[in-house]
Structures are given as C-alpha cells and as structure tokens.
Amino acid sequence: MSSTNSTQRPIVILGAGIIGLTTAVRILESPLYQEEKIPIHIIADHLPNDPLDPKYASTIAGAHHLSFADDEDVNQTKWDKRTFHVMYNEWKNEGEKTGLMVLKQTELFVKHNQHLKIYEDHPDFQVIEPDQLPKGIDHSVNFTSLTMTPFTYLNRLLDRISALSNGQVMIHRHHLPSLSSLSHPSITAMIGEIPPLAIVVCVGIGAITLGQVEDQTVFPTRGQVVKVKAPWIRSGFTRQVGELNGGEGGERTYVIPRPDGEVILGGTRELNDWYPYPREETTKDILKRVLEICPDLCPKYKIAPSALAPEQDIEKLHITEDNLPDSDTDPTSPLEELVIQTLVGFRPSRKGGIRLERGKDLVLGRDHGKQDKTIVVHNYGHGGAGWQSCWGTAEDAVEILIKSM
Ligand SMILES: Cc1cc2nc3c(=O)[nH]c(=O)nc-3n(C[C@H](O)[C@H](O)[C@H](O)COP(=O)(O)OP(=O)(O)OC[C@H]3O[C@@H](n4cnc5c(N)ncnc54)[C@H](O)[C@@H]3O)c2cc1C
C-alpha cells in the first residue's frame, strides 16, 4: 500500500464511475506514472459494488454504444469513435467475459429520415431500403455495435487499476464537500499532508454541488429502465421519434441485450427530474413500446395457439406485431413475468456538453508559492453518453494533465 507520509505529491481522482476509473487506468499507463510512480488516490462517495443509487449513473446505464454525436461535433465524434475502437478490441481479445457484447444494432427513425454520419463508420453499416421498412418507420439503418454490462466492466477496471499499480492505488469512500476540503484533516489523514499535484474531477452529477466547481449548467436527465431476463434476444433495437438534438431530444425506445441473458428495456429522458423511484405508469409504457420494436421479446408460449398455423412449430416461430397477444383484451404485458428490476438513474447532462479542460489551480492551505499549486482537470458532464465516450475523454484528460505539469 502507498504510504500517507510519502514525500511525493499525489494525484487525486475524484469519482469512481466509468469516467473516473477509465481516467485512472490511462494515468497509470502514462509515462507520468510509469516513470515516476506518483501516488494515486481515488476518492468517491459511490463505488462499483454499492447498492444502486440514481446519482451513480454508471451502474444504472443500459448501456450500449450508440453515439449521439452531431455530424459537426468533432470532439464528441472523436471520443465516441475512440471508445468504440478500444472496447471492440477488448471484446475481440477476451470475448464476453469483459461484460461487452458485440451485436447487430437496428436504428428505427420516426418523423425524421436521417441517421447520424458516425454510424456509417461502424462495421456492417447498411441503410434499409424504403420498401423494406417496418410499418410506421420513416428510415432505418443497421450496423455492428456493442453493449456493456456495467457491474462486470467496472469491476474489471478496478482489477486493472490494482494490477497496473501493483496494488498501490488507494480507493477511499469519502464525500468531498469542496475541492479545498482536500486540505481538511479527514482527507490529509488518507492522502498525506503535502498538497496533491493534481486533482481530476470526474464527479458526474456531483458537479452541481461540489464546492469550487458548482457548475449550474449541469442538470439531471432522469432515465427509467426495466431489466428483464430474455436470453434469446441477441440483437439491439432503438426507435427514435423526432429529432435527437445532441442526445436528449424526442422519444427513445430501446432494447439492450447483455452477455448474461439480461436485457435492458427503456427508456425515458426527463430533463431536470430528480424523482428517484420508478413510476409504474412509465414501466407499463416501456413494456408496451419495446414490444412494438422487438416483438421477439414476448415469451413464445404466450402466443395464442390460434395464432399458429397447424404446421408451425412454436419454437421456430418468429413473433410479429400481428401474432402478439392482444393488449386490449389482456392489459397485462406478456413481458411482466420476465421483469427482474426497474431502475432509475440521473444522467449527468450539461448545457454545452462535456467539460473536459484544465480548471483554475487550487492553492490549498498556506500558499507556499507556485510549487504547491494543485492542478485541476475537469472531466464530467457526459449526459447519456458516458459509457460510449469514456476512453476517448479519459485519454484527452490525461493529455491535458501531462501538458499542465
Ligand atoms: C438510464 C440510463 C441509461 C444510460 N444509457 C447509456 C448508454 O446506453 N450509453 C452511454 O454511453 N451512456 C449511458 N448512460 C449515461 C452514463 O451512465 C453516464 O454518462 C456515465 O455513467 C457518467 O459517468 P460518470 O463517471 O461521469 O458519473 P457517475 O457514474 O455518476 O460517477 C460519479 C462518481 O463521482 C462521485 N462523486 C460525485 N460527487 C462527489 C463528491 N463531492 N465527493 C466524492 N465523490 C463524489 C460519485 O460517488 C461517483 O463515484 C445512461 C444513463 C442512465 C441513467
């Protein structure tokens, strides 16, 4: 374990979501750590194996790689592409035990007929011919993409952090009320007396209240999702009604399968809504919407025998909208028996997008001169795209950190 009376100034990473942990990995792999073995501390309120909390978005997320990057948004496009590349290679090398699943992703658009350009760079991209479009769909594309299982992936990052540092990175569960609290005895007892060399702020929605950051352009976008067990679903589907507007516009319905047979069904995008519990009417609405885009979710034995022609084998039946149980005569969704859990989370949205930049240096305690200034690097505000952009933003955050030294 690293010693708290080390004479080296440490680096602190604040936050242990997907952003804090991927940033920690990239710092550990950088020359900064490799050559100087700077002590590193991660401080966070929430850690990956905690009970779920809506304020800890990384553990609630779907999650899939389905970029929202506008065609002109060079940075977001770069971060999302880079993350796809990194995760795709991880899956290629180690398979689904990574928590990653590579799958065919179908995007269905209603009331607009353009897809984002970034999808064209995914493997196997194709546009569905107009005469092949399902009823009510104005445009559709499909391509190869990825889904992530947060619990598995975050735990593997913890293992990687431990392996890269030979167990030297210390992870502390602690709430930091403000950046200047780094000099409070409750913190110096953990990280040592000398002011940190740098702090990387990866606090997600916590940026609203964290003293000396207090970013009032950050706001929650509430998301409610339903987790079901449906291992026969191995493809992803999304229906976007209306304009996407950088990620939070229109209505979005999605089906996100995971390697372990669980499937996340969603969703909602409720701006500035802090209600932390599931709403029953929303759950019902999600279960109805997902069947419209993925009828195969319906357990096969739920199909009324009258819907089957005598020669049809129920196991091989491809379920379509026409042979689904009638929701007017049976108000119970056929999916209800598959439900494991209903989850709510707050996406850390930010007007103007992700904050990835050097902040104002901190002077902690007495100002001993330039030497003692603590560099601040911000990496937060990833909205609904933290999983699909994490590696790209982590690499840029480390570059900013190194240039600031
Ligand atoms: C329902 C839902 C579905 C989603 N689906 C997708 C998807 O399909 N694809 C995708 O890319 N993204 C998705 N997202 C978004 C994604 O989850 C977030 O963008 C991402 O998790 C943000 O990660 P983060 O590390 O910044 O924040 P978080 O995971 O919220 O972590 C923040 C960390 O900072 C700590 N912290 C905060 N303040 C303090 C403080 N003062 N002191 C100490 N610690 C502090 C917290 O304890 C926590 O450890 C979804 C989100 C939701 C809610």
PDBQT file of the ligand as one rigid body, heavy atoms in Angstrom, charges set to zero:
ROOT
HETATM    1  C1  LIG A 501     -30.903   5.001 -17.545  1.00  0.00    +0.000 C 
HETATM    2  C2  LIG A 501     -29.585   5.383 -18.128  1.00  0.00    +0.000 A 
HETATM    3  C3  LIG A 501     -29.176   4.804 -19.319  1.00  0.00    +0.000 A 
HETATM    4  C4  LIG A 501     -27.934   5.162 -19.862  1.00  0.00    +0.000 A 
HETATM    5  N1  LIG A 501     -27.541   4.542 -21.021  1.00  0.00    +0.000 NA
HETATM    6  C5  LIG A 501     -26.343   4.853 -21.560  1.00  0.00    +0.000 A 
HETATM    7  C6  LIG A 501     -25.897   4.219 -22.744  1.00  0.00    +0.000 A 
HETATM    8  O1  LIG A 501     -26.581   3.351 -23.307  1.00  0.00    +0.000 OA
HETATM    9  N2  LIG A 501     -24.680   4.569 -23.245  1.00  0.00    +0.000 N 
HETATM   10  C7  LIG A 501     -23.895   5.534 -22.655  1.00  0.00    +0.000 A 
HETATM   11  O2  LIG A 501     -22.817   5.822 -23.156  1.00  0.00    +0.000 OA
HETATM   12  N3  LIG A 501     -24.294   6.129 -21.511  1.00  0.00    +0.000 NA
HETATM   13  C8  LIG A 501     -25.492   5.832 -20.962  1.00  0.00    +0.000 A 
HETATM   14  N4  LIG A 501     -25.911   6.471 -19.837  1.00  0.00    +0.000 N 
HETATM   15  C9  LIG A 501     -25.108   7.594 -19.321  1.00  0.00    +0.000 C 
HETATM   16  C10 LIG A 501     -23.941   7.137 -18.481  1.00  0.00    +0.000 C 
HETATM   17  O3  LIG A 501     -24.389   6.266 -17.480  1.00  0.00    +0.000 OA
HETATM   18  C11 LIG A 501     -23.252   8.350 -17.860  1.00  0.00    +0.000 C 
HETATM   19  O4  LIG A 501     -22.883   9.276 -18.848  1.00  0.00    +0.000 OA
HETATM   20  C12 LIG A 501     -21.987   7.930 -17.129  1.00  0.00    +0.000 C 
HETATM   21  O5  LIG A 501     -22.278   6.901 -16.223  1.00  0.00    +0.000 OA
HETATM   22  C13 LIG A 501     -21.355   9.105 -16.379  1.00  0.00    +0.000 C 
HETATM   23  O6  LIG A 501     -20.266   8.584 -15.653  1.00  0.00    +0.000 OA
HETATM   24  P1  LIG A 501     -19.535   9.410 -14.526  1.00  0.00    +0.000 P 
HETATM   25  O7  LIG A 501     -18.425   8.575 -14.078  1.00  0.00    +0.000 OA
HETATM   26  O8  LIG A 501     -19.275  10.787 -15.028  1.00  0.00    +0.000 OA
HETATM   27  O9  LIG A 501     -20.638   9.605 -13.388  1.00  0.00    +0.000 OA
HETATM   28  P2  LIG A 501     -21.127   8.605 -12.249  1.00  0.00    +0.000 P 
HETATM   29  O10 LIG A 501     -21.185   7.216 -12.721  1.00  0.00    +0.000 OA
HETATM   30  O11 LIG A 501     -22.400   9.191 -11.723  1.00  0.00    +0.000 OA
HETATM   31  O12 LIG A 501     -19.999   8.662 -11.133  1.00  0.00    +0.000 OA
HETATM   32  C14 LIG A 501     -19.733   9.834 -10.415  1.00  0.00    +0.000 C 
HETATM   33  C15 LIG A 501     -18.745   9.490  -9.319  1.00  0.00    +0.000 C 
HETATM   34  O13 LIG A 501     -18.386  10.693  -8.636  1.00  0.00    +0.000 OA
HETATM   35  C16 LIG A 501     -18.580  10.519  -7.229  1.00  0.00    +0.000 C 
HETATM   36  N5  LIG A 501     -18.839  11.836  -6.626  1.00  0.00    +0.000 N 
HETATM   37  C17 LIG A 501     -19.648  12.812  -7.056  1.00  0.00    +0.000 A 
HETATM   38  N6  LIG A 501     -19.560  13.888  -6.245  1.00  0.00    +0.000 NA
HETATM   39  C18 LIG A 501     -18.676  13.564  -5.284  1.00  0.00    +0.000 A 
HETATM   40  C19 LIG A 501     -18.159  14.251  -4.138  1.00  0.00    +0.000 A 
HETATM   41  N7  LIG A 501     -18.485  15.519  -3.858  1.00  0.00    +0.000 N 
HETATM   42  N8  LIG A 501     -17.289  13.615  -3.331  1.00  0.00    +0.000 NA
HETATM   43  C20 LIG A 501     -16.892  12.336  -3.600  1.00  0.00    +0.000 A 
HETATM   44  N9  LIG A 501     -17.346  11.649  -4.678  1.00  0.00    +0.000 NA
HETATM   45  C21 LIG A 501     -18.216  12.259  -5.499  1.00  0.00    +0.000 A 
HETATM   46  C22 LIG A 501     -19.727   9.539  -7.146  1.00  0.00    +0.000 C 
HETATM   47  O14 LIG A 501     -19.780   8.952  -5.875  1.00  0.00    +0.000 OA
HETATM   48  C23 LIG A 501     -19.326   8.555  -8.256  1.00  0.00    +0.000 C 
HETATM   49  O15 LIG A 501     -18.330   7.683  -7.780  1.00  0.00    +0.000 OA
HETATM   50  C24 LIG A 501     -27.115   6.119 -19.232  1.00  0.00    +0.000 A 
HETATM   51  C25 LIG A 501     -27.511   6.648 -18.012  1.00  0.00    +0.000 A 
HETATM   52  C26 LIG A 501     -28.727   6.294 -17.459  1.00  0.00    +0.000 A 
HETATM   53  C27 LIG A 501     -29.127   6.885 -16.134  1.00  0.00    +0.000 C 
ENDROOT
TORSDOF 0
